[in-house]
């Protein structure tokens, strides 16, 4: 069934990339864990910690406003 499916594999290199992360402060038990995993994966892919910018906002409704800024 999957014989005719084309699968593309590539390598992701984050070297030289600048990344912005917007995070809600609501439900920090969940969001802190997600943030840690996200930053760890970005660093594994070659993104330097100094190239990651984090903005935290009160809740999910404020995320679009922070991203616009």
C-alpha positions as a Markdown table, in Angstrom:
| # | Residue | x | y | z |
|---|---|---|---|---|
| 1 | Unk | 0.0 | 0.0 | 0.0 |
| 2 | Unk | 2.8 | 2.4 | 0.8 |
| 3 | Unk | 5.0 | 1.3 | -2.2 |
| 4 | Unk | 4.1 | 4.3 | -4.3 |
| 5 | Unk | 4.6 | 6.9 | -1.6 |
| 6 | Unk | 7.6 | 9.1 | -2.0 |
| 7 | Unk | 9.3 | 10.0 | 1.2 |
| 8 | Unk | 11.7 | 12.9 | 1.4 |
| 9 | Unk | 14.4 | 13.0 | 4.0 |
| 10 | Unk | 16.5 | 16.0 | 4.7 |
| 11 | Unk | 18.9 | 17.3 | 7.2 |
| 12 | Unk | 17.9 | 20.3 | 9.2 |
| 13 | Unk | 20.8 | 22.6 | 10.1 |
| 14 | Unk | 19.9 | 25.5 | 12.4 |
| 15 | Unk | 23.3 | 27.1 | 12.3 |
| 16 | Unk | 23.1 | 30.8 | 11.9 |
| 17 | Unk | 19.3 | 30.9 | 12.3 |
| 18 | Unk | 17.6 | 33.3 | 14.7 |
| 19 | Unk | 14.5 | 31.9 | 16.4 |
| 20 | Unk | 11.7 | 33.6 | 18.3 |
| 21 | Unk | 9.5 | 31.7 | 20.7 |
| 22 | Unk | 6.2 | 33.1 | 22.1 |
| 23 | Unk | 5.0 | 31.3 | 25.2 |
| 24 | Unk | 2.0 | 31.8 | 27.5 |
| 25 | Unk | 2.5 | 32.0 | 31.2 |
| 26 | Unk | -0.8 | 30.2 | 31.7 |
| 27 | Unk | -0.4 | 26.6 | 32.8 |
| 28 | Unk | 3.4 | 26.8 | 33.4 |
| 29 | Unk | 3.6 | 23.1 | 34.2 |
| 30 | Unk | 2.9 | 22.4 | 30.6 |
| 31 | Unk | 4.5 | 25.4 | 28.9 |
| 32 | Unk | 7.8 | 25.1 | 30.8 |
| 33 | Unk | 8.2 | 21.5 | 29.7 |
| 34 | Unk | 7.4 | 22.4 | 26.1 |
| 35 | Unk | 9.9 | 25.3 | 26.2 |
| 36 | Unk | 12.7 | 23.1 | 27.5 |
| 37 | Unk | 12.1 | 20.4 | 24.9 |
| 38 | Unk | 11.9 | 23.1 | 22.1 |
| 39 | Unk | 15.1 | 24.8 | 23.1 |
| 40 | Unk | 16.9 | 21.5 | 23.5 |
| 41 | Unk | 15.9 | 20.4 | 20.0 |
| 42 | Unk | 16.9 | 23.8 | 18.5 |
| 43 | Unk | 20.3 | 23.6 | 20.1 |
| 44 | Unk | 20.7 | 20.0 | 18.9 |
| 45 | Unk | 20.0 | 21.2 | 15.4 |
| 46 | Unk | 22.8 | 23.8 | 15.7 |
| 47 | Unk | 20.9 | 27.0 | 16.8 |
| 48 | Unk | 22.9 | 28.9 | 19.4 |
| 49 | Unk | 21.2 | 29.8 | 22.6 |
| 50 | Unk | 22.1 | 33.4 | 22.1 |
| 51 | Unk | 20.1 | 33.3 | 18.8 |
| 52 | Unk | 16.9 | 32.2 | 20.6 |
| 53 | Unk | 14.5 | 35.0 | 21.8 |
| 54 | Unk | 11.7 | 34.2 | 24.2 |
| 55 | Unk | 8.7 | 36.4 | 24.9 |
| 56 | Unk | 6.3 | 35.2 | 27.6 |
| 57 | Unk | 2.8 | 36.6 | 27.8 |
| 58 | Unk | -0.1 | 36.2 | 30.2 |
| 59 | Unk | -2.2 | 33.9 | 28.0 |
| 60 | Unk | -2.9 | 32.5 | 24.6 |
| 61 | Unk | -4.8 | 35.5 | 23.5 |
| 62 | Unk | -1.8 | 37.8 | 23.9 |
| 63 | Unk | 0.5 | 35.6 | 21.7 |
| 64 | Unk | -0.6 | 37.1 | 18.3 |
| 65 | Unk | 0.0 | 40.6 | 19.7 |
| 66 | Unk | 3.5 | 39.7 | 20.9 |
| 67 | Unk | 4.2 | 38.2 | 17.5 |
| 68 | Unk | 3.1 | 41.3 | 15.7 |
| 69 | Unk | 5.5 | 43.4 | 17.8 |
